[in-house]
Amino acid sequence: MAASSAMMRFLGFLAILCLACVCVFLRSSRLMTTTVDKEHAVNSTALLQKNKEDISRLDQKVVALNLSQADNLNKKEHSQFNFNDDSNSDKEEVSGYSHNANDSMELAHEMENMKAQFTVLEQEITLLKEKVSKDTMTTQVAVAAKAKAFVKNNNSVCAKLESALDLRTWAPVRYHKDLIIGEITDTNYNQKLIDSIQQDDDVARSTIAEFNRINVLTKELLDAGVNTTRGSYPARRFAERVAAVISGNDSKPLQIAVFGSSFTAGHNCGESTFQSDGDCAWPNRLTRRWEEHFPPLLTPADVQVDWHMLQEHAQGSVNIAQKLPAFIESFRSKNVTPDAILLDNTLIDSKSFEPSWFEVVIRALVQTYPGLLIVSIVDGISNFVNFTKHKGQKEYYKGLRDVQRHYGLTVVNIAHMARVLKNETSDDNNNEYHQRQDRLWPQSKYMVNASGHELPVEFDGHNHRESYWANFVPRVRKTKFASHSSNHPPWPTHQYVADTVAYALLRTTFFYWCSSNTSNTTSISQKLATPPASLLPKDTVSPKAKIDACPICLDPLSHIDAKVPPPPARDSNNKNNNIVNVVCGDWKWVTDDRDRAGWQSDEAGSLIRFRLQIGATPLIAMTYMASHLTFGDFQVTFRMSNKTPLVCEDISNNTLPSLKLDGRIPEYSLSKTVIFPAKVSKHALHVSKLAW
């Protein structure tokens, strides 16, 4: 890979190659939540069955003895009859009878033995029946006690869930510094945006107080934005797991993963200039809200949820698709199964107008984890709220909703909630200013200064000491240097998203565990989720050709992750054997202040080589960063390892067949993925120009 611009930067390389791309379908194990001691019940059932078999076997033996006894009696009677009837017979006949008489005596003796055995058998049967009756009664008592405990536990769980769904019980937002245990020794604050720590704290506390006063979330609004439509099994399984964990019946914590972009990572989010992006972002706010409802049962170390935060800047569905192999392997290596995955990728996906990658990701997740609760979040950006201004986004939004409905995803639609609020305010003709306010997600693409005057978009608050989101309430002062104010909203929006996602998870659990459809009197076996044969629809929303043009290899032969430092050199004497080899120039592995990592070069003509394992039908996916900043073009080529290794002279001679990729885009900094299939299809996505 060669750099072709003096200021070329290349971030986020990811190469995946596989042979015939073997799909590994993992079946999620059922985690039972019943309080019944299953091992005892199983053992008791086995004992009962064994006893029944013993009784049946003894009964059969008794029947056989009775038949044998009857047969012997018949023989005896027949012999006696012949003797009495033939009293005048000759000696041979008398002699013959004497032999029969001896046989009769032996039979009589055998009959006595059989009677004794029969008596013993009858006694054994009586004892066995008494034992069976006793064991049955003991088992029934145990099951009844366990069932009673189950109902009691279940009532407690449902009471907790019902309370958690009551918004009046939700704690108000607290200033992030007040959540820190112990004394705050770090006194940093952004002196370019604020005058002092005291001012930083005062502004933040004032905004939080106003937010708590005007919080717009109501049950009606939340119900309008939350939709659970995917079959009963994933939702029921998730409800089962939640009920088990919060009741203490299952010590294994819930496994919840979050994928998202710079918004999900908290870009531009901060109650104060002191707060980090990640701490301010909605995923962390969600964890705090969940712990408020369901604190650790015994000690703070009793984790009820393992949160897997996988959000990254500029991460869309195409990027998530390339990370699924590592995602699946991480859970497989820990012998756990994800219970829910939260996908917040609509903001980035909307830039490509292409829902096919989103559908491919959903299909891969449903195939791999049939019991996985998938929550798709529709961001409240203006592209989705006002289709009059953004007509081009309407087609993408429709395709997105079609995919969500087709696969029955749980949807958190912040955009729809924003439209509902807009419609409510538009009916208030007596308050013209109120109609212009954004109360959930700021729709304006510009900031305003302290006097309310619009700032130029290109500044976006960067060069102004005091700036605010336009037309948004509460009035929030900007605390971070981040562009695109609508795509990167202030902290109140993050709190609204966190609370809406929490509500969606709580409502799903309550409905599938506590509602009238599964009442407390429902039998334990009926209560637990039963996996269906298949949850993956055979048909797709996107045309099959487009789905095929978005391949995912779930079991790659080679996987080089830019988030992980390059592996150490395997052979210092022969660099050609190393997985990553800088041939010449200044290629280096770097990370930046946004936790983006990859190989970067600022020197034209630099050459880096990645060694991959190949198969008969190779498929390579490469992810790189493109930006409007000081990024440039680069070239990619492939060569078998048995060929002469590439050297820098091959680049300078300009005789190297290669694919030239453009690392520049007019706006934003976005990750792009290029797919190199074994065969190029006319429907192939993201490969726009071949240079050979």
Number of C-alpha atoms within 10 A of each C-alpha: 22 26 27 21 18 16 16 22 27 26 23 24 21 22 23 28 25 23 16 14 18 13 14 14 14 15 13 16 11 15 15 19 24 24 22 19 11 12 9 13 15 11 12 18 15 12 15 18 13 13 17 15 12 15 19 13 12 17 15 12 14 19 13 12 17 16 12 14 19 13 11 17 16 11 15 18 11 11 17 15 10 12 18 9 10 13 10 10 10 9 9 9 15 15 11 11 17 13 11 17 16 11 15 19 12 12 17 16 12 14 19 13 12 17 16 12 14 18 13 12 17 15 12 15 18 13 12 16 15 12 14 20 13 12 16 16 12 13 18 14 12 16 19 13 14 16 18 15 15 21 20 13 20 23 15 15 22 21 14 17 23 14 14 21 19 12 13 10 10 14 11 13 14 12 17 17 14 9 8 9 7 7 7 9 6 7 8 11 18 16 12 15 21 18 12 14 17 11 12 20 17 13 16 20 17 14 19 20 15 14 19 15 11 11 16 13 15 12 12 9 17 20 15 15 22 24 21 20 15 19 13 16 20 26 28 24 27 25 27 23 26 26 26 24 22 23 20 18 15 19 13 17 19 23 18 18 20 17 21 26 24 21 28 30 26 26 27 25 30 26 29 27 23 19 17 16 23 18 16 25 27 26 29 21 22 21 15 14 20 20 14 13 19 16 16 16 14 9 8 9 8 13 18 23 19 14 19 15 17 16 24 21 20 23 25 28 26 27 22 21 24 24 19 18 18 15 16 19 13 13 13 13 8 8 8 15 21 21 24 22 19 21 25 24 27 25 24 22 22 20 12 12 16 20 26 26 24 23 24 23 21 22 17 20 22 22 19 18 22 21 29 22 28 25 24 23 25 22 23 27 22 21 22 26 23 17 14 11 11 12 12 13 21 18 14 20 20 12 19 24 16 17 20 23 17 17 21 18 23 24 24 28 23 28 22 19 23 26 18 16 18 19 12 11 19 15 10 12 10 10 11 11 11 16 18 14 20 21 22 27 28 25 24 18 17 22 28 21 17 13 9 13 12 16 19 12 15 11 13 22 27 19 13 16 16 18 24 25 28 25 21 19 20 22 16 24 23 28 28 23 16 15 19 19 23 21 23 22 26 30 25 28 20 26 23 21 26 22 22 23 26 20 24 23 22 19 22 21 23 25 18 22 27 24 12 11 11 16 16 19 13 13 14 16 10 9 22 21 23 15 18 12 7 10 19 16 11 6 9 17 18 18 10 11 12 19 20 16 20 21 22 27 24 24 21 22 17 17 20 20 19 21 16 10 14 16 10 10 15 13 11 10 8 9 15 20 15 17 19 19 17 17 19 15 17 18 23 14 18 17 16 9 6 12 10 16 21 25 20 20 28 21 19 18 21 24 25 23 22 15 17 19 15 18 13 9 13 18 23 22 21 18 23 21 22 27 19 14 16 14 23 24 20 23 18 17 15 12 10 10 13 6 7 8 12 18 13 15 11 13 19 10 8 9 9 15 15 17 17 18 19 15 24 20 14 9 10 14 17 21 22 19 22 19 21 18 17 11 10 11 12 10 13 20 18 15 15 8 10 10 11 9
